[in-house]
Amino acid sequence: GMNGLALLRQLNEVGFTDASSVMMLTARSSRSEVVEALTLGAVDHVSKPFNLEELMARIQRVIDY
């Protein structure tokens, strides 16, 4: 029952984002939500609809991070 930002807030509170990479893939794309996700520790934010080739490149970048 929670959205991605709420989950990211909880992950950030327990320090999960300090040790793991979180990439947001979401239908929400307002600037404020992108900024909040990045501020909370997401290493990237991709909004739907997305280009599959771009998404795969972003995922590879996060894996290599």
Buried (B, 14 or more C-beta within 10 A) or exposed (E): EEEBBEBBBEBBEEEBBEEEBBBBBBEBEEEEBBEBBBEBBBBBBBBEEEEEEEBEEBBEEEEEE
